[in-house]
Amino acid sequence: MLTRFRADPRKVRVAIRRDGAEWVATVSLRHGFGSYSARATGPRKALVKALRKADRYGLDGVDLSMGWAYEHPQRVDVE
């Protein structure tokens, strides 16, 4: 959920995988070059660290200060 609304899914891709006892999260541009990875003991910690790193270094499509600005591209409105 954190990724959907704080990273624009049209611009960046987020991947999380397990590597031994640690988790690795990677935030990368969908088009072009640029990615940031982070390792942690849990998937959420790794994701937060990777998003913070991407935001700090200005990866286009990640802006943690915007909060809930981005909508998931496959979002379905329920009425």
C-alpha positions as CSV (number, residue, x, y, z in Angstrom):
1,M,0.0,0.0,0.0
2,L,2.8,2.4,0.8
3,T,4.2,2.0,-2.7
4,R,1.0,2.5,-4.6
5,F,0.4,6.0,-3.2
6,R,3.9,7.3,-2.8
7,A,5.4,6.2,-6.0
8,D,3.8,6.7,-9.4
9,P,3.3,3.2,-10.8
10,R,3.4,4.7,-14.4
11,K,7.0,5.8,-13.8
12,V,8.6,3.4,-11.3
13,R,8.6,-0.3,-10.6
14,V,9.1,-1.8,-7.1
15,A,10.4,-5.3,-6.4
16,I,10.8,-7.1,-3.1
17,R,12.7,-10.4,-2.8
18,R,14.2,-12.5,0.0
19,D,18.0,-13.0,0.0
20,G,18.9,-15.5,2.7
21,A,17.9,-14.0,6.1
22,E,17.4,-10.5,4.6
23,W,14.9,-8.8,2.3
24,V,15.9,-6.6,-0.6
25,A,13.6,-3.9,-2.1
26,T,14.4,-2.2,-5.3
27,V,12.8,0.9,-6.7
28,S,13.6,1.5,-10.4
29,L,12.5,3.6,-13.3
30,R,10.2,1.9,-15.8
31,H,11.7,3.8,-18.7
32,G,15.4,4.8,-18.5
33,F,18.1,4.1,-16.1
34,G,18.0,4.6,-12.3
35,S,17.4,2.4,-9.4
36,Y,17.8,2.2,-5.6
37,S,18.0,-0.9,-3.4
38,A,17.9,-1.4,0.3
39,R,18.3,-4.5,2.6
40,A,16.6,-5.1,5.9
41,T,15.4,-7.8,8.2
42,G,11.8,-7.5,7.0
43,P,10.1,-6.6,3.7
44,R,8.4,-3.5,4.9
45,K,11.6,-2.1,6.4
46,A,13.5,-2.8,3.1
47,L,10.7,-1.1,1.1
48,V,10.6,2.0,3.3
49,K,14.4,2.3,3.1
50,A,14.5,1.9,-0.7
51,L,11.7,4.5,-1.1
52,R,13.4,7.0,1.2
53,K,16.7,6.5,-0.7
54,A,14.9,7.0,-4.1
55,D,13.1,10.1,-2.7
56,R,16.3,11.6,-1.3
57,Y,18.2,11.2,-4.5
58,G,15.3,12.5,-6.6
59,L,14.2,9.5,-8.6
60,D,11.4,10.7,-10.9
61,G,8.1,9.2,-9.8
62,V,8.8,9.0,-6.0
63,D,7.7,11.7,-3.7
64,L,7.1,10.7,-0.1
65,S,5.9,14.2,0.9
66,M,2.9,13.8,-1.5
67,G,1.3,11.1,0.6
68,W,-1.8,9.8,-1.1
69,A,-1.3,11.7,-4.4
70,Y,-0.9,8.7,-6.8
71,E,-3.6,6.3,-7.7
72,H,-3.0,2.7,-8.6
73,P,-3.5,2.3,-12.4
74,Q,-5.7,-0.7,-12.0
75,R,-7.8,0.8,-9.3
76,V,-11.5,-0.1,-9.4
77,D,-14.0,2.3,-7.9
78,V,-16.7,0.6,-5.8
79,E,-20.0,2.5,-5.6
